């Protein structure tokens, strides 16, 4: 897999957000706050995106499934990195579920969300649309405490 020379604002926002969560779990409050500030800065610096286009997103998701996860798997196998292999396996499963959710949303629109909440597993990224938080992540087996609820409009 080729190393990138630079990252997008979105990628930096996500990395800083994850570092903020890690620092918070280590009770490093000041560090967590600084990473949150950086994450907010990069998120707010993102260019305005065009309207949601399910076909474009679907094609990008399929590219991830077909090519990128294979690259990660091959790299992990070459160096014997079990963590990378686990990440690729979970990532591919979660991305396939995301593709299914995109297709369902394209057909049902807001009806899909009526009476339901949206929860995201912090461990693997699995998205659950349900009335209640799942008791266990079906992908990585994380407990309900690892899910965060996404508020409408977020």
The 8 nearest C-alpha neighbors of each residue, nearest first, counted from 0:
[[1, 70, 2, 74, 71, 67, 73, 3],
 [0, 2, 3, 70, 4, 74, 71, 67],
 [1, 3, 0, 4, 5, 6, 71, 70],
 [4, 2, 5, 1, 6, 0, 7, 10],
 [3, 5, 2, 6, 1, 7, 10, 0],
 [6, 4, 3, 7, 2, 11, 10, 8],
 [5, 7, 10, 11, 8, 4, 3, 9],
 [6, 8, 10, 9, 11, 5, 45, 12],
 [7, 9, 11, 41, 10, 45, 12, 42],
 [10, 8, 12, 7, 11, 42, 13, 45],
 [9, 11, 7, 13, 12, 8, 6, 14],
 [10, 12, 14, 8, 13, 9, 15, 7],
 [13, 11, 38, 41, 9, 15, 42, 10],
 [12, 14, 16, 10, 11, 15, 17, 9],
 [13, 15, 11, 17, 16, 12, 18, 10],
 [16, 14, 38, 18, 34, 12, 17, 13],
 [15, 17, 13, 19, 38, 14, 18, 35],
 [18, 16, 20, 14, 19, 15, 13, 21],
 [17, 19, 15, 21, 20, 16, 22, 14],
 [20, 18, 31, 34, 16, 22, 17, 21],
 [21, 19, 23, 17, 18, 22, 24, 16],
 [20, 22, 18, 24, 23, 19, 17, 25],
 [23, 21, 31, 25, 27, 19, 24, 20],
 [24, 22, 26, 20, 25, 31, 21, 27],
 [25, 23, 21, 26, 22, 20, 27, 19],
 [24, 26, 22, 23, 27, 21, 28, 20],
 [27, 25, 23, 24, 28, 22, 31, 21],
 [28, 26, 22, 25, 30, 23, 29, 31],
 [27, 29, 31, 26, 30, 23, 32, 22],
 [30, 28, 32, 31, 27, 33, 22, 23],
 [31, 29, 33, 32, 27, 28, 22, 34],
 [32, 30, 19, 22, 28, 34, 23, 29],
 [31, 33, 35, 29, 30, 34, 28, 36],
 [34, 32, 36, 30, 35, 31, 37, 29],
 [33, 35, 19, 37, 31, 15, 36, 32],
 [36, 34, 38, 32, 33, 37, 19, 16],
 [37, 35, 33, 39, 34, 38, 40, 32],
 [38, 36, 34, 40, 35, 39, 41, 33],
 [37, 39, 12, 15, 35, 41, 16, 36],
 [40, 38, 42, 36, 37, 41, 43, 35],
 [41, 39, 37, 43, 38, 42, 36, 44],
 [40, 42, 44, 12, 8, 38, 43, 39],
 [43, 41, 39, 44, 12, 45, 40, 38],
 [42, 44, 40, 41, 45, 39, 46, 38],
 [45, 43, 41, 42, 40, 46, 8, 39],
 [46, 44, 42, 43, 8, 47, 9, 41],
 [45, 47, 48, 44, 43, 8, 42, 9],
 [48, 46, 45, 49, 44, 50, 43, 42],
 [49, 47, 46, 50, 45, 51, 52, 9],
 [48, 50, 51, 47, 52, 46, 55, 53],
 [49, 51, 52, 48, 47, 53, 55, 56],
 [50, 52, 53, 49, 56, 48, 55, 54],
 [53, 51, 55, 54, 50, 56, 49, 57],
 [52, 54, 56, 55, 57, 51, 105, 101],
 [55, 53, 57, 56, 52, 58, 59, 102],
 [56, 54, 58, 57, 52, 53, 59, 51],
 [57, 55, 59, 53, 58, 54, 60, 52],
 [56, 58, 54, 60, 55, 59, 53, 61],
 [57, 59, 61, 55, 56, 60, 54, 62],
 [60, 58, 62, 56, 61, 57, 55, 63],
 [59, 61, 63, 57, 62, 58, 56, 64],
 [60, 62, 64, 58, 63, 59, 65, 57],
 [63, 61, 59, 65, 60, 64, 66, 58],
 [64, 62, 67, 60, 61, 66, 65, 68],
 [63, 65, 61, 62, 68, 66, 91, 60],
 [66, 64, 62, 63, 61, 67, 69, 68],
 [67, 65, 69, 63, 62, 68, 64, 70],
 [66, 68, 63, 70, 69, 71, 64, 65],
 [67, 69, 71, 70, 87, 66, 64, 72],
 [68, 70, 72, 66, 67, 71, 73, 65],
 [71, 69, 67, 73, 68, 72, 0, 74],
 [70, 72, 68, 74, 69, 73, 75, 87],
 [71, 73, 69, 75, 70, 74, 84, 87],
 [74, 72, 76, 70, 75, 71, 69, 77],
 [75, 73, 71, 77, 76, 72, 70, 78],
 [76, 74, 80, 72, 83, 73, 77, 78],
 [75, 77, 79, 73, 74, 78, 72, 80],
 [78, 76, 74, 75, 79, 73, 80, 72],
 [77, 79, 75, 76, 80, 74, 73, 81],
 [80, 78, 76, 75, 77, 81, 74, 84],
 [79, 81, 75, 83, 82, 78, 84, 76],
 [82, 80, 84, 83, 85, 79, 75, 76],
 [81, 83, 85, 84, 80, 86, 75, 87],
 [84, 82, 86, 75, 80, 85, 81, 87],
 [83, 85, 81, 87, 86, 82, 72, 75],
 [86, 84, 82, 88, 87, 83, 81, 89],
 [85, 87, 83, 89, 84, 88, 90, 82],
 [88, 86, 90, 84, 85, 89, 68, 72],
 [87, 89, 85, 91, 90, 86, 84, 92],
 [90, 88, 92, 86, 91, 87, 93, 85],
 [91, 89, 87, 93, 92, 88, 86, 94],
 [90, 92, 94, 88, 89, 93, 64, 87],
 [93, 91, 89, 95, 90, 94, 96, 88],
 [92, 94, 96, 90, 125, 95, 91, 89],
 [93, 95, 97, 91, 96, 92, 90, 98],
 [96, 94, 98, 92, 97, 93, 91, 99],
 [95, 97, 99, 93, 94, 98, 100, 92],
 [98, 96, 94, 100, 99, 95, 101, 93],
 [99, 97, 95, 101, 96, 100, 94, 57],
 [98, 100, 96, 102, 97, 101, 103, 95],
 [101, 99, 97, 103, 102, 98, 104, 96],
 [102, 100, 104, 98, 99, 103, 105, 97],
 [101, 103, 105, 99, 100, 104, 98, 106],
 [104, 102, 100, 106, 105, 101, 107, 99],
 [103, 105, 108, 101, 107, 106, 102, 100],
 [106, 104, 102, 103, 108, 107, 101, 53],
 [107, 105, 103, 104, 108, 102, 101, 111],
 [106, 108, 104, 110, 111, 105, 103, 109],
 [109, 107, 104, 110, 105, 111, 106, 103],
 [110, 108, 111, 112, 107, 113, 104, 105],
 [109, 111, 113, 112, 107, 108, 104, 114],
 [112, 110, 109, 107, 113, 108, 104, 103],
 [111, 113, 115, 110, 109, 114, 116, 128],
 [114, 112, 110, 115, 111, 109, 116, 130],
 [113, 115, 112, 130, 116, 129, 111, 110],
 [116, 114, 130, 129, 112, 113, 128, 117],
 [115, 117, 129, 130, 128, 118, 112, 131],
 [116, 118, 128, 149, 148, 127, 129, 115],
 [117, 119, 148, 127, 147, 126, 149, 146],
 [120, 118, 126, 146, 147, 125, 124, 121],
 [119, 121, 146, 124, 125, 122, 145, 123],
 [122, 120, 145, 124, 146, 123, 119, 147],
 [121, 123, 120, 124, 145, 141, 139, 125],
 [122, 124, 125, 120, 121, 139, 89, 90],
 [125, 123, 120, 121, 119, 122, 126, 93],
 [124, 126, 120, 93, 119, 123, 127, 138],
 [127, 125, 119, 118, 124, 120, 128, 117],
 [126, 128, 118, 117, 129, 119, 125, 133],
 [129, 127, 117, 116, 115, 118, 126, 112],
 [128, 130, 115, 116, 131, 127, 117, 132],
 [129, 131, 115, 116, 114, 132, 128, 117],
 [132, 130, 129, 133, 116, 115, 128, 118],
 [131, 133, 143, 134, 118, 129, 130, 146],
 [134, 132, 135, 143, 131, 136, 127, 129],
 [133, 135, 143, 142, 132, 136, 144, 141],
 [136, 134, 142, 133, 140, 143, 141, 137],
 [135, 137, 140, 141, 138, 139, 142, 133],
 [136, 138, 140, 139, 135, 141, 125, 133],
 [139, 137, 136, 140, 89, 125, 92, 93],
 [138, 140, 141, 136, 137, 123, 89, 122],
 [141, 139, 136, 135, 137, 138, 142, 122],
 [140, 142, 136, 139, 135, 145, 143, 122],
 [143, 141, 135, 144, 145, 134, 140, 136],
 [142, 144, 134, 145, 146, 135, 133, 132],
 [143, 145, 142, 146, 147, 141, 134, 132],
 [146, 144, 143, 121, 120, 142, 141, 147],
 [147, 145, 120, 119, 144, 143, 121, 118],
 [146, 148, 119, 118, 149, 120, 145, 121],
 [147, 149, 118, 117, 150, 119, 146, 116],
 [150, 148, 117, 118, 147, 151, 153, 119],
 [149, 151, 153, 148, 152, 117, 116, 118],
 [152, 150, 153, 149, 117, 116, 148, 112],
 [151, 153, 150, 149, 117, 109, 148, 116],
 [152, 151, 150, 149, 148, 117, 118, 147]]
